Amino acid sequence: MKRWTLIFVATLVCWGCGDPAPNTTKPNAPDANDPDFAVQGLNAWYVIGDAATAGVDEMKIIVTPPGGTDFVDAYIGDLPVVRMDKHSDGWALDQSIKSLPAGSYDLLLSANGSDTAFAKVTFDRSAPYYVLVSTDYDFSDCTDNSTTFMDTLHMSHPGMRITHFWAPYTYTDPAVTEDRRTALTTFILNERDTYQDEIALHIHPYCNFVTDAGVTCITDQSTVYPAGDTTGYTIKLAAYDRPTMTTLLQHARDIFTARGLNSPMTFRAGGWTADLTTLLAMNDLGFIADSSALNWARIEEWQGKELYTWNMEHWAPIDDTSQPYYPSDTDVLQSVPGADMAMLEVPVNGVMVDYVSIAEMTTVFNENWDGTPLVTPQVMMMGFHPSSTLSQYEKKRVNDFLNLTDSNLGTAGLGPVTYITLSDLTTVFPAQ
């Protein structure tokens, strides 16, 4: 479709050549839009920009009218009327709508100064609805089953970005060969460099990683096994005190840097078992965001296990609609002016596909956005575990959810949905 540019000088000259000036009074809406006038290019949604997202602030449309049309005027919400620019094959509008706040607006189009519009179309202006897609690398080798799937996701859902909570134990587990470590590193770097994904940090306190950091491995505080876990995998991360946690975080960063990865600035605890000491250790090292706060009620599959009980008690108020906040240095669950950490907490309100059906994910999606324009940004965080056992059912849930978000994508003018990574989200919700 030909790109048009509205040239105001030409319009003014046209008015001076005999066409009357636009009527400042809005025309009446038609009973039905006139099918003889074709209107192209109008979005249903125009996203309002912020620190992380460029706004869609220009309305660009083309009207192809029937014969006998001398001029076309556009009435956009309460903005001043605009005389559209005549070209050989239609009338073009390129108009800023940046001054329109969030809300629903009518566009009325009138020909030849008629007091009844030939078309009325409604559009929405909205703050972004941010969707974060995340992956928790619980195991040392996610296998080709998952790496291939993630590349397929990117091809099927252009614009989708993933925050990869990557594992340091890939590089300390003796069962992973050096060649395989290199292949996995190449994969995650490609995800970052090709798709603008984020490499974040995920720690389950596997003993091979903990001892590599020079720390004594804790094995008696498992969230799953009452007798303990000699591998360290299911041990609560909160079992490690602040200085020790600082050592583990720094060791992970050193491993990433040695492998040519970035030094991670965002984090999620294995089993979501981060407590105040965990967050304080992250804050000490300058991490800018954490995503351990869990919508615990939706992992009911773990009822009867410490994993469920611990998260229920520790993240008690976190639910479907919990939004980002800055925790205080005395309470992980609330902000306290003057005592907040400089680290954003982004709850996993959409949980992980292991534990929620597409119906549940859709419910959370709709609870955070009711289909009307957003005055302020809203956030939904979901995720999955890339592993050798990632099932076809789980893959389908991920794809089905992304089909839902794609159908409301802001860049396509279909809704306010905007994909974002965790570190970029911190610019939307800056520390006070």
N, C-alpha and C positions, 0 to 999 in steps of 0.2 A: 504494500500500500504506500502510495506516495506520501512523503513527509511534507507538511505544510508549515509555513511560518507566517504568523499574523503580522502584517505590515501596517501599522497604524497610519502612516503618512498616506498610503494608497487609499485607505478607507476614508480618511478625511477629504481627500481630493474627490472621491466618489460622491460623498455627501454634497460637496460643492458643485457637482455636475448635475444636480437635479433630484437625487434621492432625498427624501425628508430625513431629518435627524431621528435617531431611535426614540421611540416612545418610552419615557421613564416610568410609566405606569405598567405594571405587569399585566400581561394578557390573561384571560381566563383559561383555565385548564380545559382541554378538550374532553368530550365524553369518551372518546377513544382516539388513539394515535392514528394519524392519517397514513395509510400504507403507501401513498404515492411519494412520500418523503422517506428516503433511506438514511438512517443515522448510523454511523460507524465510529468505533474507537472509544466509546464511553465505557469507563470502568464502573463496576458495581461498587467497588471500594477503593478509597484512596488513603493510604497509610500516612499518618503524621510522623515525621521524622523525630529522632532524638540523638543522643550521643553515639549510639551504636548503629542506627539505621537511617539511611537517607530517605527522606519523605518523598511521596509521590504527590507533588504539589502543582503539577501542570495538568489541566484538562485539555486534551487534544481530540477533537472530533471532526468528522467530515459529514456534511449533509448533501445528499444528491437529490435535488428537488425536481418537480415536474416543470414543464415549460410554462413560461409566463411569470416565473419567480424573479423579481427584480432585486430583492435583498432579503437577508435572513438575520434576525436578532436573537441573541441568547440571553436569558435571564437565569443566572446561577445563584440560587439561594437569595440572599439579600444583597449580593454584590451589584454594582452598577451594571446596567444593560450594556452588552457588547454587540456591535455590528460585526457580523462575520465577514471574512475576507473572500471575495469572489475569485474563483479560478475557472479555467475553461471547462472543467469537468465536475465542479461542485463548489460548495461553500465551506471554508475551513475556519476552525477556532483553535487557538493556542492561548489559553488563559490561565494565569496563576490563580490557584485557590488556596494559597498558603495561609491567608488570613482567616479562613474558615476553621473554627474549632471543631472538636469532635461532635458528631451529630448526623442526623439524616437530613438531606436537602433535596429539593426539587430543581430540575433543569427544565425550563420552559423554552420552547423554540417557536418563533413566530415569523411568518413570511409577509412581506409587503405591508408591514405595519398593522396587521390584523389584530383585533382585540381578543381573538381566540387563538391560542397556540395550536399548531399542528401536531405537537408532540409534548408530552410530559414524561420525564424519566426521573426516578429517584436514585440517588447515590448516597453512600455513607463515607464519612471521614472518621477515622479511628486511630487511637494509639495502637501500637503493635501488641499482638498476642504472641508472646515469645514461647516457642517450643524448643526444648533442649532434648536432644537424643543422646543418650550416654551408654557406655559399655563398661562393665566391671570385669577386669581380667583376674579371675579368681585362681587361675591355674597358670603354670609356668609356660605351657605351650597351648595356644588357642586352636591350633591345627588348621589345616587348609579348609576344613569344613566351614570354619568361621571367617577366615580371611577372604575366601572367595565370595561368601555371602555378603560381606560388607562392601566389597567392590561392586557387587551386583546391586546392592541398595543404592549406592551413589549413582549408578547408571539409570536406575529406574526412577529415582527421585532427585533430579537435578536441583541443586541449591540446598539440599539437605546437608547439614553438617553434624559431625559426631564429636562429642567430648569423650575421648578414650581415657578411661582411668587405667593406665598402663601399669604392668607389674614389674617391680625390680627383681623378683625371684626368678624371672626368666633367665637372669644372668648369674644366679647363685645356685640354682638347682643342678646337681651333678648329672641328672637324667637328661638334661637338654644339651645336645652337642654344640660345639662352637659354630659349626656350619648352620645349624638350625637357629641359633641366636642371631647370626648375621642375617639370615633370611627374614626373621621376624622383625628385626630392626629396619631392614629395607622396606618391609611392608608398612610399618607404622610411619616411617618418614614420608613414604609416598602418600599416605592418607593425609598427612599434614600439608605437604607441598602441593599436591594436586587438587585436593578438595577443601583446603583451608580448615581441616579438622584440628582439634586441639589435643595435645599430648599432656594429660593430667596424670596424677599419681594415685594408685590404689595399693593399699597394704593390708594383706592378711599376714599375721606374724609367723609365717613359716620359719621353722628353726634354721633351715639352711640359709635364709636371709638374715635372721636375727644374729646368729653366731658369726656370720660373715661381717657383721657390723661391730663385732667385739662385745656383744651383749649376751647375758645369760638368758636362754630361751625359757619362757614360762609355758608349762604344759598342763596345769591343773585348773584352769579357768575357762573351760570349753563352754560354748553356747549350745552344744549339741550332745556331747558325751559326758555323762556324770563322772565317769572314771578319769576324764582328762583326754588329751589329744597329744601324743608324742610328736606329731608332725608340726604342731603349732597352728595349723590352718584355721581351726575353729575357735581359737583362743580369742577372748575379748581384747581388742586393742587397748581398751581402757585399763587393762591389767598393768600396763607399763606407765610408770610415773613420768612427770614432765621432762626431767633431764634425759631419761632413757628414750622417751619418744622423740625428743629433739635429735638424739644421736641417730635413731632409725630414719627419721625424715632426711637428715643431712646425708646419711649413707646412700639412701635411694637417689638423692640428687646427684651425688658424686658418681654413682653407677650410670645414671642417664647421661651425664656430661661426658664421661669416658667413652660412651657408645655413640657420641655425636648427636644425641638427642638434646632438646632444650632442658633447662633446669625447671622442673614443674613448679607452677605457682598456684595450682588448684588441686583439691584432694577429695577423696571419699574413703572412709574407713571400711575395711572388710567387715561384713555383717552389720554395718552402720553403727558399730560399737565405739564411737568417739564420745568421750565425756569432756568435762571442762578442762582437765589437764591436757588432753589430746589437742583441743583447740588452742589452748594457751601456747603449747609447743609450736604449733603451726604459726600462730601469730608472732611468736618470737623470731621465727625464721622468715617472716615477711610474706607468707602465703596470703593471697588476696581473696580466696573464696574456698569454701568447703561445701560439700553436698552429702552430709551424712544423716541429716535430720530426715526421719522416715515416717511416711504415712503407714504406721505400723498395723492399723486395723485390717489392712488388705493383705497381710501375710498370715492369714488365719490358718494356713496349712501347717504352720509351726506351733500352733497352740499346744501347750504341754511341754514345750522345750524352753530352755533358758533364752534362746534367741528371741522368741516372741515376748517372753516376760520382761527381759531386759529392755527391749525397744519400747514396749508398752509403758514401762515405768519411766524410762529416760526421756522419751520423745512424746510424752503424754498428750500435749495439745496439738500435735502435728496431724493434719487431716487432708482431705481432698483439695481444699482451697487454700492451704498454707502458702504464704508468699515470702520472698526473700526478706531478710532482716539482718541487722548487725547485732550479734549476741554481746552481752556485757562480759566483763572479765570476772564476773562472779556468778553468772547464770547463763547457760547455753540456750535457754528458751525465751529470753526476752532482751530487749534493748533497754539500756539505762543511760539516758543522756549524760554525757561526761565520763562514762565508764565503759563505753562500747569498744570492742576490738576493732581494728582496721581491717576486718576480714568478713566478707559477706557470707551468710549462711543461706543456701538455696535448698529448700526441702525437696525430697524426692516424692512429690505428691502423686505422681503417676506410677510410682513403684517400678517393678521390673516385670517383664512379660512372663517370667517363670510363675508368677503368682496371681496375675490378673488376666481375665478374658478380654476380648475386644469389646464386649458389652460394658465391662467395668471401666476400661480405658476411655471409651466414648462417654461414659457418665462423668468421669473426672474432667475430660475435655470440655463438656458442656457446662459443668458446674463452675468452671473458671471463665467461661465466656458464653453468655446466653443468646448470642446472635445479634446483639445490638452494639452500636459503636462504643468503644472503650475510651473513657476520659483519661485514664492513666494506664501504663503498660501492665499486662497480666502475664503470669508465667506458669507453664506446665513442664515438669521434668519427668521423663520416663527413661527406661533403659532395658538392657538385656545382657546376659552373660555369654560372651563369645567363647565357645569351648567345643571340644570334639563331640559333646553330647547335645549341642544345640539342635533341637528337633525341628522337623518340618512344620509342626503345629506352632512352635514358638516363632519360627521364621514367618509364617503366615500372619501371626498376630502383629509382628512388627510392620510387615507390608500393609496390612489392612489399616493399621493406625496411620501410617504415612500417607496412604490413599486419602484418608479423612483429612489430614492436615493439608495435603496438596490441594484438595478441593476447596480450601479456604485461604489459599496462599496470597499474600499481599502483593508480591511481585507480579502476579498474574491478574491483579485487580479483582480477585474473587473473595477476599476477606482480609482480616488483619493478621493472619498467621505469618510469623517471621521466624525462620530458623536462626539459632544463635549458639555460640559456645559459652561455656561457663565463665571464662576469663573476660570475654566481651560483655557479658551481662553486668559485670561490675561497673561499667561506664554508665549503664542505665540507672543503676541504684548506687550512686556514689556515697561514700562515707560522709557523714555530717561533721 
